[in-house]
Amino acid sequence: MPDQAPVVALLANFCRELRDAGLAVGTGDVLTYCAAMAPLDPTDLLDLYWGGRATLVTRRDDIAVYDEVFRRFFLDASDLVRELVTLKAQASAEAQAPLALPDPDRAGEGEEEQAMLGWMASDVEALKRKAFAACTTEELAAVRRIMARIKLTPPRRRTRRTMPGRSGQAPDLRRTVRESLRLHGEPAELFWRQRRVRLRPLILILDISGSMADYSRNLLQFAYSARRAAAKVEVFCFGTRLTRITRELDSRRPDEALGQAARAVFDWEGGTRIGASLDTFVRDYGRRGVARGGVVVVCSDGLDRGDPAVLAAAAERLSRLCHRLVWMNPHKGDDRSFRPSTLGMMVVAPHVDLMLSGHDLRSLEQFAALLPTL
């Protein structure tokens, strides 16, 4: 394609430099390198390095030569590389901020591109701080594109099982004795064992009732990103009843996955029965180990039409089953002194470990950064 021609020329010139340095790089290797870089980012030095090393280097002795040529070719401020990086940054900013751009006449000819990228970045930052309920249709589309790039690191836990490690509290006697016998009884190095680490389950329970209509679709997009980032993620929706939509979010296409999830939920933007829905989750899924040792995140405003006693009992049992119970209430916003005012939030507050907002993109990014520490 025409827009890929500079990238192909760059890769071909790099392969020519490797050939001049003595590496056996043929035409087929060049085509393989270009095909390997197609799904990667050509402006990322790590992608360029490992893509070339995996396809162009066939001998261990050639690694040092490859590293030297790579540093000389890509890190000597080549004009073509700088142009590609600039074009990539501009395309990324345009994709993330489809807002009104400033007048280019305000900046000089030499500073026009930098000023435009700076204003785009400020628009993106302002969009992250804007509540979902106040966003327009175009802004919500931009928010979903940015949200798809959020990288979620699920929480981890140490298990009782151990594995060989460089350090630890328990010595690996079997490995130490085996190494000593290999050296004919000579004193060997003392080896250690450390605890294995496994992912904690992450369970997202989303309120899709009418009172959460301004936030439910964006929270569902966030749940899709979480599902794509880790395997141990379960997603449920509830209005008047609980619906599991984990399988519907397995599609690689976001629009198709969200469409399947919307068709699976029958009570979208209807009434709210938080207590009955959480009680169903505890009885049908919690007892089977879905929430055991995991982090349960409930996204709801707490407006419940059911019996408060049922909600209180379900929240108490859920807090005992899971490792952490996190509640996201969009009405909290940025108010650090927020106190629950609805009856539903009052009865669940004693059983919640962490209260967050989730009303804008910045709050979801803060939760993603906080998640590994839970």
Backbone torsions as a table, in degrees:
resi	resn	phi	psi	omega
1	MET	NA	155.3	-177.6
2	PRO	-62.2	-38.4	-177.5
3	ASP	-73.7	-12.4	178.4
4	GLN	-97.9	-3.7	-177.7
5	ALA	-61.7	-44.4	177.9
6	PRO	-60.9	-36.1	179.6
7	VAL	-67.3	-43.6	179.8
8	VAL	-63.4	-41.3	178.2
9	ALA	-63.8	-38.7	178.5
10	LEU	-63.2	-46.1	-179.9
11	LEU	-66.1	-38.2	179.1
12	ALA	-66.0	-39.6	177.6
13	ASN	-65.2	-37.6	177.9
14	PHE	-64.8	-42.1	177.6
15	CYS	-64.5	-34.5	177.2
16	ARG	-65.5	-37.9	177.2
17	GLU	-65.7	-38.3	177.2
18	LEU	-65.1	-38.7	179.5
19	ARG	-66.3	-39.2	177.9
20	ASP	-67.1	-26.6	179.5
21	ALA	-82.5	-2.4	175.4
22	GLY	109.4	-0.5	179.3
23	LEU	-81.7	143.6	-179.9
24	ALA	-82.0	83.9	-179.0
25	VAL	-114.8	111.4	-179.8
26	GLY	-99.8	-176.6	-179.0
27	THR	-64.7	-39.0	177.4
28	GLY	-63.2	-35.5	177.4
29	ASP	-66.8	-36.9	177.8
30	VAL	-63.7	-43.1	178.8
31	LEU	-64.8	-38.5	177.8
32	THR	-64.9	-40.2	178.3
33	TYR	-63.3	-43.6	178.8
34	CYS	-64.9	-39.4	178.3
35	ALA	-67.3	-35.4	178.7
36	ALA	-70.1	-30.7	-179.6
37	MET	-83.2	-8.3	-177.8
38	ALA	-59.9	-47.8	179.0
39	PRO	-83.5	-2.0	-177.8
40	LEU	-99.3	-179.7	-179.1
41	ASP	-97.8	111.7	-177.9
42	PRO	-70.3	-11.1	177.8
43	THR	-94.9	-0.6	178.4
44	ASP	-95.9	119.4	-177.1
45	LEU	-63.3	-33.2	178.0
46	LEU	-65.5	-42.1	177.4
47	ASP	-64.5	-41.5	178.6
48	LEU	-63.2	-42.8	-176.3
49	TYR	-66.9	-53.8	-174.6
50	TRP	-72.7	-31.2	175.1
51	GLY	-62.8	-42.9	177.8
52	GLY	-71.8	-38.4	-178.8
53	ARG	-67.0	-34.6	-179.2
54	ALA	-75.2	-24.4	-174.8
55	THR	-110.1	-22.1	-173.8
56	LEU	-108.4	-20.4	-177.5
57	VAL	-102.7	121.7	-179.2
58	THR	-114.6	-10.5	-179.4
59	ARG	-127.0	144.3	179.6
60	ARG	-63.6	-33.2	-178.8
61	ASP	-67.8	-18.9	-177.9
62	ASP	-86.5	-5.8	-176.3
63	ILE	-65.1	-42.5	-179.4
64	ALA	-62.9	-41.6	178.0
65	VAL	-65.4	-41.8	178.6
66	TYR	-60.9	-43.4	179.8
67	ASP	-63.0	-40.7	-178.8
68	GLU	-66.2	-43.7	178.8
69	VAL	-66.5	-38.3	179.8
70	PHE	-62.6	-46.3	179.5
71	ARG	-63.7	-39.9	-178.4
72	ARG	-70.4	-36.5	-174.7
73	PHE	-80.4	-43.5	-172.5
74	PHE	-97.5	-20.8	-174.7
75	LEU	-107.2	10.9	176.6
76	ASP	-99.4	27.2	174.8
77	ALA	59.3	53.2	176.1
78	SER	-68.6	141.6	-177.5
79	ASP	-63.9	-37.1	-178.0
80	LEU	-66.3	-40.9	178.0
81	VAL	-63.7	-43.7	-179.7
82	ARG	-63.0	-36.7	178.8
83	GLU	-67.0	-41.0	179.5
84	LEU	-65.2	-40.6	178.7
85	VAL	-63.1	-41.7	179.6
86	THR	-63.9	-44.8	179.1
87	LEU	-63.5	-38.6	179.2
88	LYS	-65.6	-41.9	179.3
89	ALA	-64.4	-39.8	179.5
90	GLN	-66.5	-42.2	179.2
91	ALA	-64.9	-39.7	178.9
92	SER	-65.3	-41.9	179.6
93	ALA	-65.6	-38.2	179.0
94	GLU	-67.7	-34.2	179.2
95	ALA	-71.8	-34.2	-176.4
96	GLN	-86.3	-22.3	-174.6
97	ALA	-131.4	75.3	177.5
98	PRO	-81.3	53.5	-179.1
99	LEU	-107.6	-177.6	179.5
100	ALA	-69.0	125.1	-178.9
101	LEU	-89.9	151.6	179.5
102	PRO	-72.4	167.6	179.6
103	ASP	-71.9	123.2	-178.0
104	PRO	-65.7	-19.4	-179.6
105	ASP	-66.4	-14.8	-178.6
106	ARG	-72.1	-21.6	-179.7
107	ALA	-111.0	158.8	177.7
108	GLY	-71.6	168.4	-178.6
109	GLU	-62.7	-39.2	-179.4
110	GLY	-74.5	-26.7	-176.6
111	GLU	-104.4	6.2	-174.8
112	GLU	-63.7	-45.6	-176.8
113	GLU	-68.2	-42.5	178.8
114	GLN	-63.9	-40.0	179.3
115	ALA	-65.7	-39.4	-180.0
116	MET	-64.6	-43.9	179.2
117	LEU	-65.2	-36.4	178.7
118	GLY	-65.4	-43.8	178.4
119	TRP	-66.3	-35.7	177.3
120	MET	-63.6	-43.1	179.3
121	ALA	-62.5	-38.7	178.3
122	SER	-67.1	-34.9	176.2
123	ASP	-64.9	-39.5	178.1
124	VAL	-64.1	-42.5	179.4
125	GLU	-63.9	-40.0	176.9
126	ALA	-65.9	-35.7	178.9
127	LEU	-67.1	-34.7	179.1
128	LYS	-65.8	-28.1	-178.5
129	ARG	-92.7	1.2	-178.3
130	LYS	-92.7	131.0	-178.4
131	ALA	-62.7	146.9	-179.8
132	PHE	-60.3	-35.2	-178.0
133	ALA	-66.9	-24.0	-177.9
134	ALA	-96.8	-0.5	-177.3
135	CYS	-83.2	147.0	173.5
136	THR	-80.5	177.6	-179.5
137	THR	-64.2	-42.1	179.0
138	GLU	-65.8	-38.8	179.5
139	GLU	-68.2	-37.6	177.1
140	LEU	-65.2	-36.2	176.2
141	ALA	-64.2	-40.0	177.3
142	ALA	-66.6	-38.1	179.1
143	VAL	-62.3	-41.7	-179.2
144	ARG	-67.2	-34.2	177.1
145	ARG	-67.7	-39.4	177.6
146	ILE	-68.8	-39.7	-177.5
147	MET	-64.1	-29.9	179.6
148	ALA	-65.9	-18.0	-179.1
149	ARG	-95.7	-1.7	179.3
150	ILE	-67.8	129.1	179.4
151	LYS	-98.5	117.2	-178.7
152	LEU	-100.1	129.2	174.1
153	THR	-107.6	107.5	-175.9
154	PRO	-66.2	153.8	178.0
155	PRO	-66.8	156.3	-179.1
156	ARG	-125.6	162.2	178.4
157	ARG	-140.5	149.4	176.4
158	ARG	-86.1	131.5	-179.9
159	THR	-93.1	174.8	177.1
160	ARG	-79.5	-20.1	178.7
161	ARG	-74.9	153.2	-178.4
162	THR	-119.3	166.3	-179.7
163	MET	-147.4	156.9	177.1
164	PRO	-61.0	139.2	-179.4
165	GLY	-149.6	167.1	179.8
166	ARG	-72.2	-25.9	179.1
167	SER	-146.7	167.0	-179.6
168	GLY	168.3	-178.2	-179.8
169	GLN	-98.3	-19.6	-178.9
170	ALA	-115.8	130.2	177.8
171	PRO	-73.2	148.0	176.4
172	ASP	-90.6	87.9	-173.7
173	LEU	-66.0	-40.6	-178.3
174	ARG	-62.0	-46.2	-179.7
175	ARG	-68.6	-36.0	179.6
176	THR	-66.2	-45.0	179.3
177	VAL	-65.9	-40.5	179.7
178	ARG	-61.8	-42.9	178.7
179	GLU	-66.7	-36.0	177.8
180	SER	-66.6	-39.3	177.6
181	LEU	-67.3	-33.6	177.8
182	ARG	-64.8	-28.7	178.5
183	LEU	-96.6	21.1	176.4
184	HIS	60.4	43.4	175.2
185	GLY	84.1	-0.3	178.1
186	GLU	-69.5	149.3	177.9
187	PRO	-57.7	128.3	-177.6
188	ALA	-109.1	175.4	178.1
189	GLU	-70.1	142.3	178.2
190	LEU	-83.4	118.6	-179.3
191	PHE	-97.2	158.2	-174.4
192	TRP	-127.9	163.8	174.8
193	ARG	-125.5	143.4	-179.5
194	GLN	-128.1	162.0	-176.7
195	ARG	-70.8	139.5	174.4
196	ARG	-70.9	151.5	-179.8
197	VAL	-119.3	130.6	179.0
198	ARG	-126.6	158.9	179.1
199	LEU	-74.8	139.8	171.4
200	ARG	-83.3	143.3	174.5
201	PRO	-64.6	142.1	176.1
202	LEU	-117.8	119.9	-177.2
203	ILE	-117.0	120.6	178.3
204	LEU	-107.1	122.0	178.8
205	ILE	-117.2	109.9	-170.2
206	LEU	-105.8	134.5	175.3
207	ASP	-87.2	116.9	-179.3
208	ILE	-114.3	29.8	179.7
209	SER	-76.6	178.4	-177.5
210	GLY	-64.3	-34.0	-179.4
211	SER	-71.5	-16.3	179.4
212	MET	-107.7	18.5	-174.7
213	ALA	-62.1	-32.0	-178.4
214	ASP	-75.8	-11.5	-174.5
215	TYR	-124.1	-21.8	-169.7
216	SER	-64.0	-41.0	-177.6
217	ARG	-67.2	-37.4	177.8
218	ASN	-71.5	-36.5	175.7
219	LEU	-66.9	-32.9	176.4
220	LEU	-67.7	-36.9	174.6
221	GLN	-64.0	-39.4	176.9
222	PHE	-64.6	-39.6	177.5
223	ALA	-64.4	-36.7	176.9
224	TYR	-64.0	-42.6	177.6
225	SER	-62.5	-40.1	178.0
226	ALA	-65.7	-39.3	179.6
227	ARG	-64.7	-37.4	179.6
228	ARG	-73.4	-23.8	-176.1
229	ALA	-83.4	-30.2	-175.9
230	ALA	-142.0	154.8	-177.4
231	ALA	-82.1	-37.9	-175.9
232	LYS	-87.3	63.1	178.1
233	VAL	-128.8	124.0	175.8
234	GLU	-113.5	138.2	-177.3
235	VAL	-125.5	130.5	177.8
236	PHE	-129.2	150.6	173.5
237	CYS	-124.1	150.4	177.3
238	PHE	-149.8	144.1	169.5
239	GLY	-130.1	-84.8	170.7
240	THR	-97.2	-11.6	176.5
241	ARG	-152.2	163.0	-175.5
242	LEU	-90.8	137.4	179.1
243	THR	-134.5	129.0	176.9
244	ARG	-88.8	125.0	-176.2
245	ILE	-123.3	24.6	-178.5
246	THR	-63.1	-46.2	-178.2
247	ARG	-67.3	-33.4	179.7
248	GLU	-65.5	-24.5	-178.8
249	LEU	-92.3	10.6	-179.0
250	ASP	-81.1	-10.9	-178.6
251	SER	-67.4	145.6	179.2
252	ARG	-75.7	-19.3	179.3
253	ARG	-93.0	120.8	-176.1
254	PRO	-59.9	-44.7	-177.5
255	ASP	-63.3	-40.4	179.1
256	GLU	-67.2	-39.8	179.9
257	ALA	-66.1	-44.2	180.0
258	LEU	-68.4	-33.3	176.4
259	GLY	-66.0	-41.5	177.2
260	GLN	-65.2	-38.5	178.0
261	ALA	-65.8	-39.7	179.2
262	ALA	-65.1	-36.0	179.3
263	ARG	-73.8	-25.1	179.9
264	ALA	-77.8	-21.5	-178.4
265	VAL	-95.2	123.3	-176.2
266	PHE	-94.8	-16.8	-175.4
267	ASP	-113.5	41.7	-179.1
268	TRP	-68.2	129.9	178.9
269	GLU	55.7	41.6	176.4
270	GLY	-109.2	-139.9	179.2
271	GLY	-79.1	-177.7	-177.1
272	THR	-133.1	127.1	172.6
273	ARG	-135.7	80.6	-175.1
274	ILE	-67.3	-45.7	-177.1
275	GLY	-60.0	-48.0	-179.4
276	ALA	-64.7	-36.4	-179.1
277	SER	-69.0	-44.9	178.1
278	LEU	-66.4	-35.7	177.5
279	ASP	-65.1	-38.5	176.0
280	THR	-64.2	-39.8	178.7
281	PHE	-63.7	-43.3	-178.9
282	VAL	-65.2	-42.2	-176.3
283	ARG	-74.0	-43.0	-172.5
284	ASP	-89.9	-31.6	-175.3
285	TYR	-118.1	-38.1	-177.7
286	GLY	-63.7	-38.7	179.9
287	ARG	-69.3	-22.8	-179.8
288	ARG	-88.6	7.1	174.4
289	GLY	92.1	8.6	-179.4
290	VAL	-64.9	-40.7	-176.8
291	ALA	-98.5	-2.4	-176.0
292	ARG	-66.4	121.1	179.4
293	GLY	72.6	9.9	-176.7
294	GLY	-104.9	178.8	177.1
295	VAL	-107.1	116.2	-178.9
296	VAL	-101.9	125.3	-179.5
297	VAL	-116.3	115.4	177.6
298	VAL	-104.2	122.8	179.5
299	CYS	-107.7	103.8	-176.9
300	SER	-160.7	154.5	177.5
301	ASP	-88.8	-4.4	176.6
302	GLY	83.5	7.0	178.5
303	LEU	-82.3	98.6	-174.1
304	ASP	-113.8	135.6	178.0
305	ARG	-97.6	-1.5	-178.0
306	GLY	-91.7	-166.2	-178.4
307	ASP	-76.8	124.5	179.2
308	PRO	-61.9	-29.8	179.3
309	ALA	-65.5	-37.3	177.5
310	VAL	-65.5	-41.1	178.8
311	LEU	-65.2	-43.6	-179.9
312	ALA	-63.2	-42.7	-180.0
313	ALA	-66.8	-40.6	179.8
314	ALA	-66.7	-40.8	179.0
315	ALA	-65.7	-38.2	178.7
316	GLU	-65.6	-45.0	179.9
317	ARG	-67.1	-35.5	179.4
318	LEU	-67.9	-39.2	179.0
319	SER	-65.4	-28.9	177.4
320	ARG	-77.4	-29.7	-178.0
321	LEU	-77.7	-38.9	-172.1
322	CYS	-94.7	169.9	177.5
323	HIS	-80.4	-44.6	177.0
324	ARG	-140.3	138.7	175.6
325	LEU	-112.5	112.4	-178.7
326	VAL	-108.8	135.4	179.3
327	TRP	-121.0	126.7	176.5
328	MET	-105.1	117.1	178.7
329	ASN	-119.0	111.4	-178.1
330	PRO	-60.1	-24.5	-179.9
331	HIS	-71.2	-13.8	178.0
332	LYS	-68.1	-40.9	178.7
333	GLY	59.4	-138.6	178.5
334	ASP	-97.1	12.7	-177.7
335	ASP	-80.5	110.0	-179.9
336	ARG	-73.4	-23.4	179.3
337	SER	-96.2	27.7	-177.5
338	PHE	-64.7	134.1	175.1
339	ARG	-124.5	133.1	-178.7
340	PRO	-59.3	133.8	179.8
341	SER	-113.1	-19.0	177.8
342	THR	-87.1	154.8	-177.6
343	LEU	-64.9	-37.8	-180.0
344	GLY	-62.7	-42.5	179.7
345	MET	-70.5	-31.1	179.9
346	MET	-66.4	-37.6	-176.6
347	VAL	-80.1	-23.5	-179.7
348	VAL	-94.9	-16.2	-176.4
349	ALA	-55.6	-40.3	-179.9
350	PRO	-64.9	-17.7	-175.8
351	HIS	-104.9	0.5	-177.7
352	VAL	-93.9	132.9	179.4
353	ASP	-83.3	-32.6	-176.1
354	LEU	-147.4	131.4	179.2
355	MET	-111.4	120.2	179.2
356	LEU	-122.2	177.7	-176.9
357	SER	-102.5	-62.5	-177.3
358	GLY	70.6	25.7	-176.8
359	HIS	-90.4	-15.0	178.8
360	ASP	-143.7	177.4	-175.8
361	LEU	-68.8	-35.1	-179.0
362	ARG	-64.4	-38.6	178.8
363	SER	-67.2	-34.2	176.3
364	LEU	-69.8	-36.0	175.7
365	GLU	-66.1	-37.6	176.9
366	GLN	-65.4	-37.4	176.2
367	PHE	-66.1	-39.3	177.8
368	ALA	-63.1	-36.8	177.5
369	ALA	-72.9	-30.1	-179.1
370	LEU	-80.8	-22.3	-172.7
371	LEU	-57.4	-44.4	-178.4
372	PRO	-63.1	-20.2	-178.0
373	THR	-89.1	-5.6	-178.4
374	LEU	-77.4	NA	NA
